[in-house]
Amino acid sequence: MSSFSPFFRAISILCICIFVMQAAPSYARSIHAQTVIDTYYMTRQGEPLWLSGKRLSRAGKTVLKTLEGAWSHGLNPELYYVSDIEYILESDYANDPELLLKLELLVTSGLVRYIQDLSGMRVDAHALQLRPKDWNMRISAQDALSMIPENAEGIQEFLDGLGPQTATYQRLKEELKRFASKDDAQAVEPIDFNVTLYPGRGHENIPKLRERFGLQGNDTEARYTYDEALVNAIKEFQADHDLKPDGIIGKKTIFVLNQGKADKVKQIILNMERLRWVPDEKPDRFIVVNIPNAQLWAIENGEIAFSMPVVVGRKKRPTLSFVTEVHGVRFNPTWSVPPTVKKEDIWPKLKENAAYLSDKGMELRDGYQQASLTLDPQSIDWQGISEDELIALNMVQIPGDHNPLGRIRVLMPNEHNIYLHDTNDKGLFYKSDRALSSGCVRMKYPEKVANFVLRDVGSWDTTKADALIAAGETKEIYTRAPYITVYLLYYTTWINSDNKVVYGQDIYDWDQLLLQELEKLDGVPIMLDNH
């Protein structure tokens, strides 16, 4: 970059000092991270980054083009002064030192914020029921400024390297660009059946569904029947969208059928935001659960070792999103009933039948100490006890067929008391809607996870899990650091095995919650019609 005139350097330093010490011009007050940027330019003696002579340099134009394309990351270009910069460029700015200074500062400020926004979480983690320590947090303006290369030749490579480089993020970025290139608005007329529709059944909205799939109807009553041709079309649609291809039109199939372009764009933006919270660099071995997809993957050296369906928390008792570590595995676990389950699920049944605990093979204890006494459930006045008295009682499910934790529990300490475990109700894994637990994650193949976790512990082999389970006694096997990391994530879009983007359901309405937080920063999220 050619050196700038001594006159402009003097003007720059003078103007920057005025911005800091006195009432600033209106545009200066809107400069993001102004104090940090002003100090930076004073250390440079007013030497610009983005101007060559009295024009925007090639590097400056490269930055501007990147900021104009911020929408491809799901970000609003107006956060980065794109319109202000373009307005100056359309004026006679070369002959106006103040406009030249404003142009330089706006490009720098826009780039600093752009770097920050791609670095991590832009919103308040606590507002989303998240722990800040689990996620990439947005870096400071000072750190972002220090990342900008002095060498103009390296600016494009630097800009290309911002944001996640994971395959999923890049695929969603491609999908966003694909929507931007489409001329049609993909308007979708919602279809609602109000019931689960099975093959052979009839409904007044069947003709609308035929029209959606380009199937010919007729003038007879048969046009209202969910017939074989339409069933086959629905099965193909379900398979393409990572749904169970059973031809049954339930709420998940209806949800995807009714999604239009605007719905999908919004979903992509929200999930690209979440993807920026998770570090690209991960351990050699880790476990990830995607909550809306109710699916678990064990990853080793960047490859999927195995995957399985899981059962996650229902909406009233959601599985929270967080990151933790596995410290071991407990075989034949006992289960102390959590307060919410005790109050809402078990207490009502005890009021009807005082023998309920005994029938389920559960013990009642007078507290949570190791030496606490075992009580006779039928000696308690379940109708008359208070809620505080109920909470003080410890209901313990002993190992066995009645235990909802099954035979294996993964030890992963966390403040939420949420963990991975086996289950005594295997039938739930065959349901398409698996948001059915009280918050913990139930695994279809827990022995696979146990062997994955314990593989490097002593002389462990796959036969030991069977032997420990058969013994029937509670036994804990602990691992050593470095521990296996577990990521419980909330992505409502994901990539299937055919590299297609799948639009899943927002089972806890957390997309809407995130959208509300982003709107505080962005206003209305970007509209792609103009790109």
C-alpha positions, -999 to 999 in steps of 0.1 A, spaced: 0 0 0 14 34 -10 23 58 18 -2 84 26 5 121 24 19 139 55 -10 164 52 -36 136 56 -17 120 85 -17 153 103 -54 158 96 -61 122 107 -44 126 140 -60 160 146 -95 147 138 -90 115 159 -79 136 189 -109 158 184 -132 127 184 -117 115 217 -115 148 236 -144 169 223 -179 165 210 -176 143 180 -193 146 146 -225 126 143 -209 98 123 -181 94 148 -206 88 176 -219 58 156 -185 42 151 -183 8 167 -154 4 192 -144 40 185 -120 45 214 -101 13 205 -99 23 169 -89 59 176 -61 47 198 -50 23 171 -47 50 145 -28 73 168 -2 45 172 0 44 134 5 81 132 -27 83 112 -14 60 84 -45 45 68 -52 8 62 -77 10 33 -68 41 13 -43 44 -15 -37 80 -25 -72 95 -21 -91 64 -31 -103 32 -15 -74 7 -21 -77 -28 -35 -76 -42 0 -103 -18 11 -125 -29 -18 -119 -65 -8 -131 -57 27 -161 -39 15 -171 -67 -8 -168 -91 22 -190 -68 44 -215 -66 16 -217 -104 16 -221 -107 53 -256 -120 46 -241 -153 35 -232 -159 72 -267 -149 82 -255 -115 94 -270 -81 85 -246 -61 63 -260 -28 77 -243 -37 110 -210 -31 92 -218 4 77 -221 -10 42 -247 17 31 -227 45 47 -195 34 30 -212 30 -4 -228 65 1 -194 80 6 -179 62 -24 -207 77 -46 -197 112 -35 -167 134 -43 -149 120 -13 -114 123 -28 -115 161 -24 -129 160 12 -104 151 39 -132 146 65 -150 122 42 -117 103 35 -112 100 73 -148 88 77 -144 62 50 -112 49 65 -128 46 100 -160 31 88 -142 3 69 -121 -5 99 -150 -3 124 -172 -25 102 -145 -51 98 -138 -51 135 -174 -58 143 -176 -84 115 -146 -103 130 -162 -101 164 -196 -113 152 -181 -144 135 -160 -153 165 -187 -165 189 -219 -158 208 -233 -123 201 -263 -126 225 -267 -130 263 -261 -167 271 -282 -165 302 -312 -153 282 -310 -186 263 -305 -208 295 -269 -214 285 -236 -214 304 -211 -189 289 -182 -212 298 -195 -239 274 -193 -218 243 -171 -195 221 -178 -161 234 -174 -130 211 -139 -117 212 -131 -81 222 -128 -53 197 -91 -50 207 -85 -86 199 -104 -83 166 -83 -53 156 -51 -71 164 -60 -99 139 -62 -76 109 -32 -83 87 -9 -54 79 0 -69 46 -27 -61 21 -18 -92 1 -30 -115 28 -64 -98 34 -85 -121 12 -71 -153 28 -77 -137 62 -113 -129 54 -120 -163 40 -108 -179 72 -132 -161 95 -161 -180 109 -164 -218 113 -148 -239 86 -168 -271 95 -186 -290 67 -220 -283 82 -215 -245 84 -202 -243 49 -231 -264 36 -256 -241 53 -238 -211 38 -242 -227 4 -279 -233 11 -283 -196 20 -267 -186 -12 -289 -210 -31 -320 -193 -17 -305 -159 -26 -302 -170 -63 -338 -183 -66 -362 -159 -83 -394 -174 -68 -405 -167 -33 -415 -203 -27 -447 -193 -11 -464 -223 5 -501 -225 14 -503 -242 47 -522 -275 49 -535 -287 82 -551 -321 88 -557 -316 126 -552 -353 130 -526 -379 122 -534 -391 87 -529 -428 78 -530 -444 43 -565 -451 32 -581 -424 53 -601 -395 40 -598 -357 47 -612 -326 31 -576 -312 25 -564 -342 5 -571 -324 -28 -547 -296 -17 -520 -322 -10 -525 -338 -44 -520 -304 -60 -488 -298 -40 -473 -330 -54 -487 -325 -89 -510 -355 -88 -542 -356 -108 -575 -359 -89 -610 -366 -101 -645 -354 -95 -655 -383 -74 -654 -387 -36 -622 -407 -41 -603 -374 -45 -606 -370 -7 -589 -404 0 -553 -407 9 -546 -433 -18 -516 -453 -29 -502 -427 -53 -503 -400 -28 -489 -423 -1 -459 -431 -23 -453 -394 -30 -453 -387 8 -430 -415 15 -405 -402 -10 -409 -367 5 -403 -381 40 -371 -399 29 -358 -367 13 -363 -348 45 -348 -373 69 -382 -384 82 -394 -419 88 -407 -429 53 -439 -446 66 -465 -426 47 -481 -415 79 -487 -377 80 -480 -366 115 -470 -333 129 -433 -336 118 -443 -343 82 -469 -314 83 -443 -291 97 -419 -297 68 -447 -297 42 -457 -262 53 -422 -246 54 -417 -219 28 -385 -200 18 -387 -174 46 -391 -202 72 -360 -220 59 -339 -189 56 -347 -180 92 -338 -215 104 -305 -215 85 -296 -181 100 -304 -193 136 -284 -225 132 -254 -208 116 -254 -185 147 -253 -216 170 -226 -233 150 -203 -203 157 -206 -210 194 -189 -244 191 -151 -245 186 -139 -259 153 -111 -277 171 -125 -307 190 -109 -336 209 -98 -368 191 -128 -386 207 -161 -370 217 -198 -376 219 -224 -353 204 -262 -353 209 -284 -332 187 -315 -326 208 -341 -317 182 -329 -346 160 -329 -370 190 -297 -386 177 -263 -394 192 -229 -397 174 -196 -410 188 -167 -393 169 -132 -405 167 -104 -389 147 -130 -369 127 -150 -400 117 -183 -413 130 -176 -445 151 -213 -451 155 -246 -434 159 -279 -441 175 -314 -427 182 -319 -413 216 -349 -401 237 -346 -365 249 -366 -344 273 -402 -334 265 -410 -297 262 -421 -293 298 -388 -309 310 -363 -301 282 -328 -316 278 -307 -285 282 -278 -276 259 -244 -277 275 -209 -292 273 -194 -316 299 -170 -345 303 -174 -382 309 -157 -395 341 -169 -431 339 -197 -455 337 -220 -469 364 -234 -504 358 -267 -515 374 -274 -480 388 -298 -470 414 -321 -441 407 -331 -414 432 -362 -398 419 -357 -361 411 -379 -336 430 -400 -327 399 -407 -363 389 -414 -371 426 -440 -343 429 -456 -344 395 -455 -381 385 -452 -403 416 -470 -384 443 -504 -385 425 -500 -423 420 -491 -428 457 -523 -409 467 -543 -435 447 -522 -465 457 -498 -464 487 -482 -497 475 -471 -481 442 -434 -478 452 -433 -514 464 -450 -526 432 -422 -509 412 -394 -523 433 -386 -489 448 -373 -482 483 -385 -452 504 -359 -437 527 -361 -409 553 -334 -388 538 -304 -388 515 -277 -399 540 -260 -433 535 -273 -444 569 -309 -432 563 -337 -456 574 -359 -475 550 -396 -467 555 -428 -485 547 -445 -465 520 -479 -476 532 -472 -460 566 -472 -426 551 -503 -404 548 -497 -394 511 -528 -373 511 -518 -353 541 -480 -347 538 -467 -313 527 -446 -307 497 -416 -300 519 -421 -333 536 -424 -350 503 -391 -335 490 -373 -347 522 -382 -383 514 -358 -402 492 -374 -425 467 -348 -450 453 -353 -473 424 -330 -503 430 -313 -521 400 -335 -543 380 -361 -544 352 -381 -516 367 -352 -491 368 -358 -463 342 -320 -459 340 -317 -494 327 -284 -511 333 -259 -484 323 -255 -447 333 -228 -425 319 -211 -405 347 -209 -369 333 -210 -344 363 -230 -312 356 -251 -287 375 -283 -297 355 -283 -334 367 -287 -344 331 -269 -375 318 -269 -403 293 -283 -436 303 -300 -469 293 -337 -473 297 -362 -501 305 -386 -488 278 -369 -497 245 -401 -492 225 -397 -454 226 -367 -455 202 -390 -466 173 -412 -435 176 -406 -406 152 -411 -381 180 -387 -390 208 -389 -359 230 -404 -380 258 -380 -381 288 -378 -360 319 -347 -343 307 -320 -370 306 -309 -386 273 -319 -423 269 -296 -443 246 -308 -472 224 -274 -489 225 -258 -479 258 -233 -507 258 -217 -491 227 -212 -459 245 -199 -477 276 -172 -495 255 -163 -463 237 -158 -445 270 -140 -473 288 -119 -487 260 -86 -474 274 -93 -483 310 -69 -510 321 -77 -544 305 -112 -534 295 -129 -555 268 -164 -557 255 -172 -588 275 -167 -570 308 -199 -549 304 -220 -580 300 -204 -596 331 -209 -566 352 -246 -563 342 -252 -600 348 -237 -597 384 -266 -573 392 -246 -552 416 -240 -515 413 -204 -510 400 -186 -478 388 -157 -478 364 -138 -445 362 -118 -431 333 -87 -409 335 -79 -375 319 -81 -365 292 -118 -372 295 -142 -376 266 -162 -345 260 -200 -346 255 -217 -319 235 -255 -316 239 -264 -293 211 -296 -277 198 -296 -276 160 -329 -275 141 -312 -279 108 -286 -306 100 -270 -324 71 -281 -359 63 -260 -387 47 -269 -374 12 -255 -340 21 -289 -325 20 -300 -298 45 -328 -311 68 -352 -287 84 -362 -302 117 -387 -290 144 -380 -264 170 -392 -288 197 -387 -264 226 -394 -231 208 -357 -221 213 -354 -209 177 -380 -183 186 -361 -173 217 -328 -169 199 -346 -149 171 -359 -125 197 -324 -120 211 -309 -115 176 -336 -90 167 -323 -68 196 -290 -66 177 -300 -68 140 -336 -56 138 -354 -78 114 -330 -106 101 -318 -102 65 -341 -107 35 -325 -124 6 -348 -110 -21 -323 -83 -29 -292 -105 -31 
